[in-house]
Amino acid sequence: MRITIHIKLILWLIAIYALIYVIVGMQQSNFYSKISSCRAETASTDRGDIQVGILYMKNENSEPFLNGVNLAIDEINNRTDSNGGKGILFRFPDGKTTITRKLTPIYLPVQNSSDRTIASPLVSSLKWKKRLVAIVNGLTTNMTLRTRVIPEYYGIAMISVRSTLPALSQENFQYFVRTVPNYNYLARYFMNDIPLTITRRSGKKMTRIGIFFNPDAPDGYLEELIAAREAVNERIEVVNSLRSGFASGILNEVNDIDDLKGSIFLQTALNLDQIQIERFISNNVSEADRKKPVSLKTIVDRYDPDDTLTKLVFIKSFLAKHKDYRPLITMAEQKAPDLIVINSGIPDSLKLIRQIREMGINCPVMVSRINEYEELLGLPSERLTNVYGAAMYDPGLKEERFSSFRDRYETYLRANGKPVTAPGFLSIQGYEAVHLIAQVIEKSGSAIPMNICNTLKYAVSPIEGKVFESYSFSPEGDILNRKLYTLFFDKGTMTTLKEQE
């Protein structure tokens, strides 16, 4: 009997707790909704400066990012319109009132990247910053993941310049936009484009790939790399089957894509299943090809004959805090890889690359990160050999867009008494994000955070960049047209490879 009473008491307590949780949750949801509405109303009527948050990590070298951001703010605030006003040309909803408004940076440093409660102080401070309409986020992927609730709770547009996790671009993240490609796009580039480039340069096909990954790296990237290579293998299998079919004459009657769809003949003659065929069409045949009469053989002939089936011969974790990777490297050597992929931040990869070369393994090494690559040049030149990476811009670009920015960036550093360095990945990303915010405010005539996001996500035409050529985004906030460049590191030098290499 006593046990029954205890069970009833526990059930009652659980029910009361659940009720309180629901009530508090509803109140909290209503509270955040009110803050978002208040912020939007303030943004639509305020005539003062427009506040932009600058989110960065204090315990890393954030100077390049902050320099790019501050240069953009200076340029925007000091440009003069036809009436002599300085700042962003702003039109009010009445359609008659036009003024210029300046950007005011609100610096939001994250004190400690290892702190698991980094969102708490930010949440407390942002609650009262009602004129803050946008945040330029320079945090890493892991850090962004831990602070992603902030823009949604408080109705602040967030432009992320560094975080690549695909899950951040979802419908429930209405206020999130990124100017860096996500893992899915990057993985395809690293596991398809770069191996092909290496094959063309070396004359040796990359048939055996090994992956070292850092378990502290953001979740999902390793899986994306593996899935990307599996997708390439499946495509090659289909292409090879189709090629053999055309060569033998079996497919003489198969002329276009419509013939390929649902073809029982193909499944029988070439041993292709319907799922393979459907995936091949959806992933490898462009929308333009589907709408015009293009022969199937023409599409198949486009694929590079150097592209080859690949086997993943090892997938091993390594920790940056360890000093001796020789047992791991010995295992890798026994697997005889044609290419070693390091899935980790570049600073964490330096030690591993050094020891790989010291142990006499000379196969190409590829680092699957697109920022901080300049740090690779810190390796001794005799160890920095046959290493590949990628960047979002060509560091040696001679075009006026980039050379002009580099000159202005270096002038800004001198004027502010800072060491003069060439702009890097985060300098450009921070600079571009601020200019994007200013452009969409002028374009939409609104500083309402949701309008800023919607103007980016649903633009009729691409938005012009200052250094990059243009920006266009998916409705989920992913950038669509960002080109990547293949970098080659050898004997202490860095070279940007041409597309055909």
C-alpha positions in Angstrom: 0.0 0.0 0.0 2.8 2.3 0.9 4.5 1.7 -2.5 1.2 2.6 -4.2 1.0 5.9 -2.4 4.6 6.7 -3.2 4.0 5.9 -6.9 0.9 8.2 -6.9 2.9 11.0 -5.2 5.7 10.7 -7.8 3.2 10.7 -10.7 1.6 13.8 -9.2 4.9 15.6 -8.9 5.8 14.7 -12.5 2.4 16.1 -13.7 2.9 19.3 -11.7 6.4 19.7 -13.1 5.2 19.1 -16.6 2.4 21.7 -16.2 4.9 24.3 -14.8 7.3 23.6 -17.7 4.6 24.1 -20.3 3.4 27.3 -18.6 6.9 28.7 -18.3 7.7 27.7 -21.8 4.7 29.5 -23.2 5.5 32.6 -21.2 9.1 32.5 -22.3 8.0 32.1 -25.9 5.7 35.0 -25.6 8.5 37.0 -24.0 10.9 36.4 -26.9 8.1 37.1 -29.4 7.5 40.5 -27.7 11.2 41.4 -27.9 11.3 40.5 -31.6 8.2 42.6 -32.3 9.6 45.5 -30.3 12.9 45.3 -32.1 11.2 45.3 -35.5 9.0 48.3 -34.5 12.0 50.2 -33.3 14.0 49.5 -36.4 11.1 50.8 -38.6 10.8 54.1 -36.9 14.2 54.9 -35.4 16.2 57.7 -37.1 19.4 57.2 -35.2 22.4 55.1 -35.9 21.8 51.4 -36.9 23.5 49.1 -34.5 25.4 46.0 -35.8 26.7 43.4 -33.5 30.2 42.0 -34.0 30.4 38.4 -32.5 33.9 37.0 -32.2 36.1 34.9 -29.9 38.4 36.8 -27.6 40.8 34.0 -26.9 41.8 33.6 -30.6 43.4 35.9 -33.1 40.3 37.8 -34.1 42.2 40.9 -35.3 42.0 40.1 -39.1 38.2 39.6 -38.8 37.7 42.8 -36.7 40.0 44.8 -39.1 37.8 43.8 -42.1 34.6 44.7 -40.2 35.9 48.0 -39.0 37.2 49.0 -42.4 33.8 48.4 -43.9 32.1 50.4 -41.2 34.5 53.3 -41.8 33.8 53.2 -45.5 30.1 53.1 -45.1 29.9 55.9 -42.5 32.2 58.2 -44.4 30.6 57.9 -47.9 28.6 61.0 -48.9 25.3 61.1 -50.7 24.2 63.8 -53.2 22.7 65.9 -50.3 26.0 65.8 -48.3 24.7 63.2 -45.8 27.1 60.4 -44.7 26.2 56.8 -44.1 23.4 54.5 -45.4 20.7 56.1 -47.5 17.5 55.2 -45.7 13.9 55.6 -46.8 11.1 55.6 -44.3 7.8 53.7 -44.9 6.0 56.9 -45.9 8.0 56.9 -49.1 8.8 60.6 -48.7 11.3 60.8 -45.8 14.9 60.1 -46.8 17.8 60.4 -44.4 21.3 58.9 -44.0 22.1 56.7 -41.0 25.4 55.5 -39.8 26.4 52.1 -38.5 27.4 51.7 -34.9 29.3 48.5 -34.0 28.4 46.7 -30.8 31.3 44.4 -30.0 30.2 41.0 -28.6 33.3 39.1 -27.5 33.0 35.5 -26.4 35.4 35.3 -23.5 36.3 31.7 -23.6 35.8 29.2 -26.4 36.0 26.3 -24.0 33.2 27.6 -21.9 30.1 25.5 -22.3 27.8 28.4 -21.3 28.9 31.0 -23.7 25.4 31.9 -24.8 24.3 33.0 -21.3 26.1 36.4 -21.1 25.2 37.1 -24.7 21.6 36.4 -24.1 21.5 38.7 -21.0 23.2 41.6 -22.9 21.2 41.3 -26.1 17.9 41.4 -24.3 18.2 45.1 -23.7 19.9 46.2 -27.0 16.7 47.0 -28.8 18.3 48.9 -31.7 20.6 46.0 -32.6 19.2 44.7 -35.9 22.0 42.5 -37.3 25.0 40.5 -36.1 28.1 39.6 -38.1 29.2 36.3 -36.7 32.9 35.4 -36.9 32.7 32.4 -34.6 33.7 28.8 -35.7 31.1 26.2 -36.6 31.1 24.7 -33.1 30.7 28.1 -31.4 27.9 29.1 -33.8 26.1 25.9 -33.1 26.1 26.8 -29.4 24.9 30.4 -29.9 22.4 29.7 -32.8 19.3 30.4 -30.6 20.2 34.0 -30.1 19.0 35.5 -33.4 15.9 33.4 -33.3 15.0 34.4 -29.8 15.6 38.1 -30.2 14.7 38.6 -33.8 18.2 39.7 -34.9 19.5 39.0 -38.4 22.7 37.0 -38.3 25.3 36.7 -41.1 27.7 33.9 -40.4 31.0 34.2 -42.2 32.7 31.0 -41.0 30.3 28.3 -39.9 29.7 25.5 -42.4 27.4 23.1 -40.6 24.4 22.2 -43.0 22.0 21.9 -40.1 22.3 25.7 -39.4 20.4 26.3 -42.7 17.0 25.1 -41.9 13.5 26.6 -42.1 13.3 27.1 -38.3 16.4 29.4 -38.4 14.6 32.3 -40.1 17.2 34.9 -39.1 20.3 33.0 -40.2 22.3 33.6 -43.4 25.8 32.5 -44.2 28.4 33.7 -46.7 30.5 30.5 -46.6 29.6 27.2 -48.3 28.3 24.5 -46.1 29.9 21.1 -45.5 27.8 19.4 -48.2 29.2 21.7 -50.9 32.7 21.6 -49.5 32.8 17.8 -49.2 31.9 17.4 -52.9 34.7 19.8 -53.8 37.3 18.1 -51.7 36.4 14.6 -52.6 35.8 15.1 -56.3 37.4 18.2 -57.8 40.7 18.2 -55.9 41.4 14.4 -56.4 40.8 15.0 -60.1 43.2 17.9 -60.1 45.9 15.8 -58.3 45.4 13.0 -60.8 45.9 15.4 -63.8 49.0 16.9 -62.2 50.6 13.7 -61.1 49.4 11.3 -63.8 48.4 8.8 -61.0 44.8 8.0 -60.2 43.7 8.5 -56.6 42.3 5.0 -56.1 43.1 4.6 -52.4 42.2 7.4 -50.0 42.9 7.5 -46.2 41.2 10.0 -43.8 42.6 11.3 -40.5 39.9 13.2 -38.6 39.9 15.2 -35.4 37.0 14.0 -33.2 36.8 17.5 -31.7 36.0 18.9 -35.1 32.3 19.8 -35.8 29.9 16.9 -36.1 28.9 15.9 -39.6 31.8 16.9 -41.7 33.5 13.5 -41.7 30.2 11.9 -42.7 29.8 14.5 -45.5 33.3 13.7 -46.9 32.6 9.9 -46.9 29.1 10.4 -48.4 30.5 12.7 -51.1 33.1 10.1 -52.2 30.4 7.4 -52.2 28.3 9.6 -54.4 31.2 10.0 -56.8 31.8 6.2 -56.9 28.2 5.6 -57.7 28.2 8.2 -60.5 31.4 6.6 -61.9 29.8 3.2 -61.9 26.7 4.4 -63.8 28.9 6.4 -66.3 31.2 3.4 -66.9 28.1 1.1 -67.4 26.6 3.6 -69.9 29.9 4.1 -71.7 30.3 0.3 -72.1 26.7 0.1 -73.3 27.4 2.8 -76.0 30.7 1.2 -77.0 29.2 -2.2 -77.5 26.1 -0.9 -79.3 23.7 -2.1 -76.7 22.5 1.5 -76.1 22.1 2.5 -79.7 18.4 2.9 -79.2 18.7 5.0 -76.0 19.0 8.6 -77.2 17.9 11.0 -74.5 17.2 11.3 -70.8 13.6 10.3 -71.1 14.8 7.0 -72.5 16.9 6.5 -69.4 14.1 7.1 -67.0 12.3 3.9 -65.9 14.1 1.9 -68.6 13.8 -1.9 -67.7 16.1 -2.5 -70.7 18.9 -0.5 -69.1 18.4 -2.3 -65.8 18.7 -5.7 -67.5 21.4 -4.9 -70.1 23.7 -2.9 -67.8 22.8 -4.3 -64.4 21.8 -0.8 -63.2 18.9 -0.6 -60.7 16.2 2.1 -60.9 17.5 3.9 -57.8 21.0 4.3 -59.3 19.5 5.7 -62.5 17.2 8.2 -60.7 20.0 9.4 -58.5 22.3 9.8 -61.5 19.7 12.0 -63.2 18.8 14.1 -60.2 22.4 14.7 -59.0 24.3 14.9 -62.3 22.0 16.1 -65.1 21.4 19.8 -65.1 18.0 21.5 -65.3 18.9 23.0 -68.6 19.8 19.5 -70.1 16.4 18.2 -68.9 14.6 20.9 -70.7 16.3 20.6 -74.1 17.0 17.7 -76.4 20.5 16.6 -75.4 21.6 13.1 -76.2 22.4 10.8 -73.3 25.8 10.0 -74.9 26.7 13.7 -75.0 26.0 13.9 -71.2 28.1 10.8 -70.5 31.0 12.0 -72.6 31.3 15.1 -70.5 32.6 13.1 -67.5 36.3 13.1 -67.0 37.9 9.8 -67.9 40.5 10.5 -65.1 37.7 10.2 -62.5 38.1 6.8 -61.0 36.5 4.5 -58.4 38.0 5.0 -55.0 38.4 2.9 -51.9 38.6 4.4 -48.4 41.5 2.4 -47.0 41.5 3.9 -43.5 39.5 6.4 -41.4 41.4 7.1 -38.2 40.9 9.8 -35.5 43.7 11.9 -34.1 43.8 14.3 -31.2 45.5 17.7 -31.5 46.8 17.5 -27.9 48.9 14.4 -28.7 52.5 14.9 -29.7 53.4 11.6 -31.3 51.4 10.4 -34.3 53.9 7.8 -35.4 51.8 4.7 -34.6 48.9 6.2 -36.6 51.2 7.1 -39.5 52.8 3.6 -39.5 49.3 2.1 -39.9 48.6 4.6 -42.7 51.8 3.6 -44.5 50.8 -0.1 -44.4 47.5 0.8 -46.2 49.5 2.4 -49.1 47.2 5.4 -49.6 47.4 7.4 -52.9 46.0 10.4 -51.0 45.7 11.4 -47.3 42.9 13.7 -46.3 43.1 15.5 -42.9 39.7 16.6 -41.6 40.7 19.1 -38.9 41.5 22.8 -38.4 44.7 23.8 -40.1 46.6 24.6 -36.9 45.8 21.0 -35.6 47.0 19.6 -39.0 50.4 21.1 -39.0 52.0 18.6 -36.6 50.4 15.7 -38.3 51.7 16.8 -41.8 55.2 17.4 -40.4 55.4 13.9 -38.9 53.9 12.3 -42.1 56.7 13.8 -44.1 59.4 13.0 -41.5 58.4 9.4 -41.7 59.0 9.3 -45.4 55.4 9.2 -46.7 55.3 11.4 -49.8 51.8 10.9 -51.2 49.7 14.0 -51.6 48.0 15.4 -48.4 44.8 17.4 -48.5 43.5 19.6 -45.7 39.8 19.9 -45.8 39.4 23.4 -44.4 39.0 26.6 -46.4 40.2 29.2 -43.9 43.4 29.8 -41.9 45.4 28.1 -44.7 48.1 30.8 -44.5 49.2 29.0 -41.3 50.4 26.0 -43.4 53.2 28.2 -44.5 54.5 28.0 -41.0 55.7 24.5 -41.7 59.5 24.1 -42.6 59.7 24.1 -46.3 61.2 20.6 -46.4 58.1 19.3 -44.7 55.5 21.4 -46.6 55.6 19.4 -49.8 52.7 18.1 -52.0 49.9 19.6 -49.8 46.6 20.7 -51.2 43.9 22.9 -49.8 41.2 25.3 -50.9 40.1 28.9 -50.5 37.2 31.1 -51.3 39.4 33.6 -53.1 42.6 33.6 -55.0 45.3 35.1 -52.8 47.3 36.1 -55.9 44.3 37.6 -57.7 45.4 40.6 -59.8 41.8 41.9 -60.4 41.0 45.5 -59.4 38.4 44.3 -56.9 40.9 42.5 -54.8 43.9 44.7 -55.3 41.9 47.8 -54.4 40.6 46.1 -51.3 44.1 45.0 -50.3 45.4 48.6 -50.7 42.5 50.1 -48.6 43.0 47.4 -46.0 46.7 48.1 -45.6 46.1 51.8 -45.5 43.5 51.3 -42.8 46.0 49.3 -40.7 48.7 52.0 -41.1 46.3 54.8 -40.2 45.3 53.0 -37.0 48.9 52.1 -35.9 48.5 48.4 -36.6 51.0 46.0 -38.1 50.5 45.9 -41.9 49.6 42.4 -43.0 47.9 41.1 -46.2 44.1 40.5 -45.8 43.1 36.9 -45.2 39.9 34.8 -45.4 38.3 36.3 -42.3 39.3 39.9 -43.2 37.4 39.7 -46.4 34.5 37.8 -45.0 34.0 40.4 -42.2 34.3 43.3 -44.6 31.8 41.8 -47.1 29.2 40.9 -44.5 29.0 44.5 -43.2 28.7 45.8 -46.7 26.0 43.3 -47.4 24.0 44.5 -44.4 24.3 48.1 -45.6 23.3 47.2 -49.2 20.2 45.3 -48.2 19.0 48.1 -45.8 19.3 50.6 -48.6 17.7 48.2 -51.2 14.7 47.3 -49.0 14.5 50.7 -47.3 14.2 48.9 -44.0 16.4 48.0 -41.0 13.8 45.4 -39.7 15.9 42.2 -39.1 13.4 39.9 -40.9 13.4 42.3 -43.9 17.2 42.2 -44.0 17.1 38.4 -44.1 14.3 38.2 -46.7 16.0 40.7 -49.0 19.1 38.4 -49.0 17.2 35.1 -49.3 14.6 36.2 -51.9 16.6 38.7 -54.0 15.4 39.0 -57.6 19.0 39.3 -58.8 22.3 38.5 -57.2 23.6 41.2 -54.8 26.8 42.8 -55.9 29.9 42.1 -53.7 32.8 44.5 -53.0 35.6 41.9 -53.3 33.7 38.8 -54.4 31.7 39.2 -57.6 28.1 38.6 -56.3 25.9 37.0 -53.7 22.8 34.9 -54.0 21.2 32.8 -51.3 18.8 29.9 -51.0 15.6 30.5 -49.0 17.3 28.6 -46.1 20.2 31.1 -46.0 22.9 29.1 -47.8 25.1 30.9 -50.2 24.7 29.5 -53.8 27.4 30.8 -56.1 30.6 30.8 -54.1 33.5 29.6 -56.1 36.4 27.7 -54.5 40.1 27.8 -55.6 42.5 24.9 -55.2 45.7 25.8 -53.4 49.0 23.9 -53.7 51.7 24.1 -51.0 55.2 23.0 -51.8 58.7 23.8 -50.5 57.4 26.8 -48.5 55.4 28.4 -51.3 51.6 28.6 -52.0 50.2 28.5 -55.6 46.6 28.9 -56.8 46.0 26.2 -59.4 44.1 26.9 -62.6 40.9 25.1 -63.1 42.2 22.9 -65.9 45.1 21.7 -63.7 
